[in-house]
Amino acid sequence: MKTLRILFLVKLLSVGLLFMTSCSSTGIQTRVDGARRGSKSKAPKISDVRIKNADLSQKLVNYEDDLRMKDGRIEELEVYIERLQKTHEDEIKTITEEKDSYKESLQAINKEKASLLEDLAKSKEEQSETKEKLKWASTPLDKVLKNGNTLFDQQKWSDAVTAFQNYREKSTNKKSATYALVTYKIGVCFQELGLGKEAETFYKSVVEGFDKKYKAYEFASYRLSTLSQ
């Protein structure tokens, strides 16, 4: 009986030791697991920082590459712009020279045109004079004189000069009183037109070339005296 108790106590002690060992092992394992879990929960934070730093570094590298590329492109564009400016300057210079050449050509054409217009005006005037001469040439001398006196009385000075000049050309008696009077009247026409020197020439022609008894001589002398005042 005593032996059975001893055996029971030994088993009970063995079970107790086993339980304590099990509990101790469980606690240690629990702490180990807890430590492991703690270390596992902190590890991702360090990794995240490293990943973030790596991302930022890569972005920085990308930015630097992008900046270098854009800077190079800017330099290319500046060179291109400079070339364009040089090209346009050359084009502008060429256009300006061409414009100046056209201006000079236009001036020359205008000058030539003015000269042609002047020649044309002279030609028309000569044609008109020729036509007038032909008209007076076919007109009898007495009628030429009558027409001249009519124009003179109407104060159509230029037309009167033309008529009187034709009379002088057609007249065969260039020392007559009528011829002297016609010459004097031409001087009057010029004086009325404001051509004093021309008038003086005809007045002197009467005074110096005709008889003093002619009325034309008296009239021309008086006109000469008024011109000198």
TORKOL-4160 file (C-alpha; in steps of 0.2 Angstrom, whole numbers, padded with zeros to 4 digits, m for minus):
229
<pt num="1" X="0000" Y="0000" Z="0000"/>
<pt num="2" X="0014" Y="0012" Z="0005"/>
<pt num="3" X="0023" Y="0007" Z="m0011"/>
<pt num="4" X="0007" Y="0012" Z="m0022"/>
<pt num="5" X="0007" Y="0029" Z="m0014"/>
<pt num="6" X="0025" Y="0032" Z="m0018"/>
<pt num="7" X="0022" Y="0026" Z="m0036"/>
<pt num="8" X="0007" Y="0038" Z="m0037"/>
<pt num="9" X="0017" Y="0053" Z="m0030"/>
<pt num="10" X="0031" Y="0049" Z="m0042"/>
<pt num="11" X="0019" Y="0049" Z="m0057"/>
<pt num="12" X="0011" Y="0065" Z="m0050"/>
<pt num="13" X="0028" Y="0073" Z="m0049"/>
<pt num="14" X="0032" Y="0068" Z="m0066"/>
<pt num="15" X="0016" Y="0075" Z="m0073"/>
<pt num="16" X="0019" Y="0091" Z="m0064"/>
<pt num="17" X="0036" Y="0093" Z="m0070"/>
<pt num="18" X="0030" Y="0089" Z="m0088"/>
<pt num="19" X="0017" Y="0102" Z="m0086"/>
<pt num="20" X="0029" Y="0115" Z="m0080"/>
<pt num="21" X="0041" Y="0111" Z="m0094"/>
<pt num="22" X="0027" Y="0112" Z="m0107"/>
<pt num="23" X="0022" Y="0129" Z="m0100"/>
<pt num="24" X="0039" Y="0135" Z="m0100"/>
<pt num="25" X="0042" Y="0130" Z="m0117"/>
<pt num="26" X="0025" Y="0138" Z="m0122"/>
<pt num="27" X="0030" Y="0154" Z="m0114"/>
<pt num="28" X="0047" Y="0154" Z="m0122"/>
<pt num="29" X="0039" Y="0150" Z="m0139"/>
<pt num="30" X="0026" Y="0164" Z="m0136"/>
<pt num="31" X="0040" Y="0177" Z="m0133"/>
<pt num="32" X="0050" Y="0171" Z="m0148"/>
<pt num="33" X="0034" Y="0172" Z="m0159"/>
<pt num="34" X="0031" Y="0189" Z="m0152"/>
<pt num="35" X="0048" Y="0195" Z="m0155"/>
<pt num="36" X="0047" Y="0188" Z="m0173"/>
<pt num="37" X="0031" Y="0196" Z="m0175"/>
<pt num="38" X="0038" Y="0213" Z="m0169"/>
<pt num="39" X="0053" Y="0212" Z="m0180"/>
<pt num="40" X="0042" Y="0207" Z="m0195"/>
<pt num="41" X="0030" Y="0223" Z="m0192"/>
<pt num="42" X="0045" Y="0235" Z="m0191"/>
<pt num="43" X="0054" Y="0228" Z="m0207"/>
<pt num="44" X="0041" Y="0234" Z="m0219"/>
<pt num="45" X="0044" Y="0252" Z="m0213"/>
<pt num="46" X="0063" Y="0252" Z="m0217"/>
<pt num="47" X="0059" Y="0244" Z="m0234"/>
<pt num="48" X="0046" Y="0257" Z="m0238"/>
<pt num="49" X="0058" Y="0271" Z="m0234"/>
<pt num="50" X="0071" Y="0263" Z="m0245"/>
<pt num="51" X="0059" Y="0260" Z="m0259"/>
<pt num="52" X="0053" Y="0278" Z="m0258"/>
<pt num="53" X="0071" Y="0284" Z="m0258"/>
<pt num="54" X="0074" Y="0273" Z="m0273"/>
<pt num="55" X="0059" Y="0280" Z="m0282"/>
<pt num="56" X="0064" Y="0298" Z="m0278"/>
<pt num="57" X="0081" Y="0295" Z="m0284"/>
<pt num="58" X="0075" Y="0288" Z="m0300"/>
<pt num="59" X="0063" Y="0302" Z="m0303"/>
<pt num="60" X="0078" Y="0314" Z="m0300"/>
<pt num="61" X="0088" Y="0305" Z="m0313"/>
<pt num="62" X="0073" Y="0306" Z="m0325"/>
<pt num="63" X="0071" Y="0325" Z="m0322"/>
<pt num="64" X="0089" Y="0327" Z="m0325"/>
<pt num="65" X="0088" Y="0318" Z="m0341"/>
<pt num="66" X="0073" Y="0327" Z="m0346"/>
<pt num="67" X="0081" Y="0344" Z="m0342"/>
<pt num="68" X="0097" Y="0339" Z="m0352"/>
<pt num="69" X="0086" Y="0334" Z="m0367"/>
<pt num="70" X="0076" Y="0350" Z="m0366"/>
<pt num="71" X="0091" Y="0361" Z="m0364"/>
<pt num="72" X="0099" Y="0353" Z="m0379"/>
<pt num="73" X="0083" Y="0356" Z="m0389"/>
<pt num="74" X="0083" Y="0374" Z="m0384"/>
<pt num="75" X="0100" Y="0376" Z="m0390"/>
<pt num="76" X="0095" Y="0368" Z="m0407"/>
<pt num="77" X="0080" Y="0380" Z="m0408"/>
<pt num="78" X="0091" Y="0395" Z="m0405"/>
<pt num="79" X="0103" Y="0390" Z="m0418"/>
<pt num="80" X="0088" Y="0387" Z="m0430"/>
<pt num="81" X="0081" Y="0404" Z="m0426"/>
<pt num="82" X="0098" Y="0412" Z="m0429"/>
<pt num="83" X="0099" Y="0404" Z="m0446"/>
<pt num="84" X="0081" Y="0409" Z="m0450"/>
<pt num="85" X="0085" Y="0427" Z="m0445"/>
<pt num="86" X="0101" Y="0427" Z="m0456"/>
<pt num="87" X="0090" Y="0419" Z="m0470"/>
<pt num="88" X="0077" Y="0432" Z="m0468"/>
<pt num="89" X="0090" Y="0446" Z="m0467"/>
<pt num="90" X="0097" Y="0440" Z="m0484"/>
<pt num="91" X="0079" Y="0439" Z="m0492"/>
<pt num="92" X="0075" Y="0457" Z="m0485"/>
<pt num="93" X="0091" Y="0464" Z="m0492"/>
<pt num="94" X="0087" Y="0456" Z="m0509"/>
<pt num="95" X="0069" Y="0462" Z="m0509"/>
<pt num="96" X="0075" Y="0479" Z="m0504"/>
<pt num="97" X="0088" Y="0480" Z="m0518"/>
<pt num="98" X="0075" Y="0474" Z="m0530"/>
<pt num="99" X="0063" Y="0487" Z="m0524"/>
<pt num="100" X="0076" Y="0501" Z="m0526"/>
<pt num="101" X="0080" Y="0495" Z="m0543"/>
<pt num="102" X="0061" Y="0496" Z="m0548"/>
<pt num="103" X="0061" Y="0513" Z="m0541"/>
<pt num="104" X="0076" Y="0519" Z="m0551"/>
<pt num="105" X="0068" Y="0511" Z="m0566"/>
<pt num="106" X="0051" Y="0519" Z="m0563"/>
<pt num="107" X="0060" Y="0536" Z="m0561"/>
<pt num="108" X="0068" Y="0533" Z="m0578"/>
<pt num="109" X="0052" Y="0528" Z="m0586"/>
<pt num="110" X="0043" Y="0544" Z="m0578"/>
<pt num="111" X="0057" Y="0555" Z="m0585"/>
<pt num="112" X="0056" Y="0547" Z="m0602"/>
<pt num="113" X="0037" Y="0549" Z="m0601"/>
<pt num="114" X="0038" Y="0567" Z="m0597"/>
<pt num="115" X="0050" Y="0570" Z="m0611"/>
<pt num="116" X="0038" Y="0561" Z="m0623"/>
<pt num="117" X="0024" Y="0571" Z="m0617"/>
<pt num="118" X="0034" Y="0587" Z="m0620"/>
<pt num="119" X="0039" Y="0581" Z="m0637"/>
<pt num="120" X="0021" Y="0577" Z="m0641"/>
<pt num="121" X="0015" Y="0594" Z="m0635"/>
<pt num="122" X="0028" Y="0602" Z="m0646"/>
<pt num="123" X="0023" Y="0592" Z="m0660"/>
<pt num="124" X="0005" Y="0596" Z="m0658"/>
<pt num="125" X="0010" Y="0614" Z="m0656"/>
<pt num="126" X="0020" Y="0613" Z="m0672"/>
<pt num="127" X="0006" Y="0604" Z="m0681"/>
<pt num="128" X="m0006" Y="0618" Z="m0675"/>
<pt num="129" X="0005" Y="0631" Z="m0681"/>
<pt num="130" X="0008" Y="0622" Z="m0698"/>
<pt num="131" X="m0011" Y="0621" Z="m0699"/>
<pt num="132" X="m0013" Y="0639" Z="m0695"/>
<pt num="133" X="0000" Y="0644" Z="m0708"/>
<pt num="134" X="m0008" Y="0634" Z="m0721"/>
<pt num="135" X="m0025" Y="0642" Z="m0717"/>
<pt num="136" X="m0018" Y="0659" Z="m0718"/>
<pt num="137" X="m0008" Y="0655" Z="m0733"/>
<pt num="138" X="m0023" Y="0651" Z="m0743"/>
<pt num="139" X="m0032" Y="0667" Z="m0736"/>
<pt num="140" X="m0030" Y="0683" Z="m0747"/>
<pt num="141" X="m0019" Y="0696" Z="m0739"/>
<pt num="142" X="m0032" Y="0709" Z="m0736"/>
<pt num="143" X="m0043" Y="0696" Z="m0727"/>
<pt num="144" X="m0028" Y="0691" Z="m0716"/>
<pt num="145" X="m0026" Y="0709" Z="m0711"/>
<pt num="146" X="m0044" Y="0711" Z="m0708"/>
<pt num="147" X="m0044" Y="0696" Z="m0697"/>
<pt num="148" X="m0029" Y="0702" Z="m0687"/>
<pt num="149" X="m0037" Y="0719" Z="m0684"/>
<pt num="150" X="m0053" Y="0710" Z="m0678"/>
<pt num="151" X="m0044" Y="0699" Z="m0666"/>
<pt num="152" X="m0034" Y="0714" Z="m0660"/>
<pt num="153" X="m0050" Y="0724" Z="m0656"/>
<pt num="154" X="m0057" Y="0709" Z="m0647"/>
<pt num="155" X="m0040" Y="0709" Z="m0637"/>
<pt num="156" X="m0037" Y="0691" Z="m0642"/>
<pt num="157" X="m0018" Y="0695" Z="m0642"/>
<pt num="158" X="m0010" Y="0678" Z="m0646"/>
<pt num="159" X="m0022" Y="0675" Z="m0660"/>
<pt num="160" X="m0019" Y="0693" Z="m0667"/>
<pt num="161" X="0000" Y="0690" Z="m0666"/>
<pt num="162" X="m0003" Y="0675" Z="m0677"/>
<pt num="163" X="m0013" Y="0684" Z="m0690"/>
<pt num="164" X="m0002" Y="0699" Z="m0690"/>
<pt num="165" X="0014" Y="0688" Z="m0692"/>
<pt num="166" X="0006" Y="0679" Z="m0707"/>
<pt num="167" X="0002" Y="0696" Z="m0715"/>
<pt num="168" X="0020" Y="0701" Z="m0713"/>
<pt num="169" X="0026" Y="0684" Z="m0721"/>
<pt num="170" X="0014" Y="0686" Z="m0736"/>
<pt num="171" X="0016" Y="0705" Z="m0738"/>
<pt num="172" X="0028" Y="0710" Z="m0753"/>
<pt num="173" X="0029" Y="0728" Z="m0748"/>
<pt num="174" X="0038" Y="0728" Z="m0731"/>
<pt num="175" X="0041" Y="0746" Z="m0731"/>
<pt num="176" X="0023" Y="0752" Z="m0732"/>
<pt num="177" X="0013" Y="0761" Z="m0718"/>
<pt num="178" X="0002" Y="0746" Z="m0716"/>
<pt num="179" X="0017" Y="0735" Z="m0714"/>
<pt num="180" X="0024" Y="0747" Z="m0701"/>
<pt num="181" X="0007" Y="0748" Z="m0692"/>
<pt num="182" X="0005" Y="0729" Z="m0691"/>
<pt num="183" X="0023" Y="0728" Z="m0684"/>
<pt num="184" X="0018" Y="0741" Z="m0671"/>
<pt num="185" X="0002" Y="0731" Z="m0666"/>
<pt num="186" X="0012" Y="0715" Z="m0664"/>
<pt num="187" X="0022" Y="0725" Z="m0651"/>
<pt num="188" X="0006" Y="0730" Z="m0642"/>
<pt num="189" X="0000" Y="0712" Z="m0641"/>
<pt num="190" X="0016" Y="0707" Z="m0633"/>
<pt num="191" X="0016" Y="0721" Z="m0621"/>
<pt num="192" X="m0002" Y="0716" Z="m0616"/>
<pt num="193" X="0003" Y="0698" Z="m0614"/>
<pt num="194" X="0017" Y="0704" Z="m0601"/>
<pt num="195" X="0031" Y="0701" Z="m0613"/>
<pt num="196" X="0040" Y="0718" Z="m0612"/>
<pt num="197" X="0056" Y="0713" Z="m0621"/>
<pt num="198" X="0048" Y="0706" Z="m0636"/>
<pt num="199" X="0036" Y="0721" Z="m0637"/>
<pt num="200" X="0052" Y="0733" Z="m0636"/>
<pt num="201" X="0060" Y="0723" Z="m0650"/>
<pt num="202" X="0045" Y="0727" Z="m0662"/>
<pt num="203" X="0043" Y="0745" Z="m0656"/>
<pt num="204" X="0062" Y="0748" Z="m0660"/>
<pt num="205" X="0059" Y="0739" Z="m0677"/>
<pt num="206" X="0046" Y="0752" Z="m0681"/>
<pt num="207" X="0056" Y="0767" Z="m0675"/>
<pt num="208" X="0072" Y="0762" Z="m0683"/>
<pt num="209" X="0065" Y="0755" Z="m0699"/>
<pt num="210" X="0051" Y="0766" Z="m0705"/>
<pt num="211" X="0047" Y="0783" Z="m0710"/>
<pt num="212" X="0044" Y="0796" Z="m0696"/>
<pt num="213" X="0028" Y="0802" Z="m0705"/>
<pt num="214" X="0020" Y="0785" Z="m0702"/>
<pt num="215" X="0007" Y="0785" Z="m0687"/>
<pt num="216" X="0015" Y="0768" Z="m0682"/>
<pt num="217" X="0032" Y="0778" Z="m0679"/>
<pt num="218" X="0023" Y="0790" Z="m0667"/>
<pt num="219" X="0014" Y="0776" Z="m0658"/>
<pt num="220" X="0029" Y="0765" Z="m0656"/>
<pt num="221" X="0040" Y="0780" Z="m0650"/>
<pt num="222" X="0027" Y="0783" Z="m0637"/>
<pt num="223" X="0026" Y="0765" Z="m0631"/>
<pt num="224" X="0045" Y="0764" Z="m0630"/>
<pt num="225" X="0045" Y="0779" Z="m0618"/>
<pt num="226" X="0032" Y="0771" Z="m0607"/>
<pt num="227" X="0042" Y="0755" Z="m0606"/>
<pt num="228" X="0058" Y="0764" Z="m0600"/>
<pt num="229" X="0049" Y="0772" Z="m0586"/>
